[in-house]
Amino acid sequence: MNEFLAMSGYGKYLWPSFGLVIGIVVLNLVLAWNSLKAAQAQAKRRLEMQS
Amino acid sequence: MNWVWFHRFGSPPWVYGFARRWAPWIGAAAAIAMGIALYGGLVLAPPDYQQKDAFRIVYVHAPSAMLSLAIYSTMAVAAAVGLIWRMKVAHAAAAACAPIGAWFTVATLGTGMLWGKPMWGTYWAWDPRLTSELVLLFLYLGYMGLRAAIEDPVKADKASALLAIVGIVNVPIIKYSVNWWNSLHQPATRLIGEADMGKGMVWPLLLMFLAFTLYFAAVFLVRLRAELLRRERTASWIREALT
């Protein structure tokens, strides 16, 4: 396990790279979802005000 | 040829429904492909004879770089379609692309720096490939900043579309910078046919390219729905779409 994490001495560069990209993948999903939920809530409020 | 299927993409309610139906399935396929590709790249692929395990950064760096360019190209084409044919959905699509592309440009630069340190001895050099990729980030930020700065959505669409179209000139510069100028960055690696990498290394990379493309499609469709809801605030189809 330690050998796998060490990645022949390049672990300190490799794991932050994977962490950065996985973080961006998750963040993009969360931001897109939040943006959709905010737009839906805004649209619902507008419809309620109209009716 | 019957173009009815294409004309549907100009209809906001149809596109909204399409995005709602397909985003979860595409997202699930992306997650499965990404999981398998990560396992293949980190565990199954053999170490490189020169770079040892540092080469595994390619499994996140190259797909991020591919997306950063592909998303910008998609954004510029959508902006041009919006500008020429005045398609509202096309402007919404261009706007939905920008934040995703900007984040993947950050991922490309970040992973490139982390790979550059052990291979080149430095995190950053004002190299043609690195500098043109940084310019791409500024183009994305400029596009989003311009949209945010103009209150009138029609004017914002037009101005940002022009910037996106002009900025497309940077895409071939990034792609061919390693061939045109002396660069620290390696030239493009052949992955199909007479590949520069062994099969055990190539399949996780090709799968990761597919996973990133599917992931982009899923996130793009979610962002596109949000854009359409904001733009079509007075349209009658909104009530039906929210039920």
Interface residues (C-beta under 8 A of the other chain):
Chain A: F4 M7 S8 G9 Y10 G11 Y13 L14 P16 S17 F18 L20 V21 I24 V25 L27 N28 L29 L31 A32 W33 S35 L36 A38 A39 Q40 Q42 A43 K44 R46 L47
Chain B: G27 M34 L38 L42 V43 P47 K52 D53 A54 R56 I57 V60 H61 S64 P99 I100 W103 F104 V106 A107 G110 T111 L114 W115 K117 P118 Y215 V219 V222 R223 R225 A226 E227 L229 R230 R233 I238 R239 L242
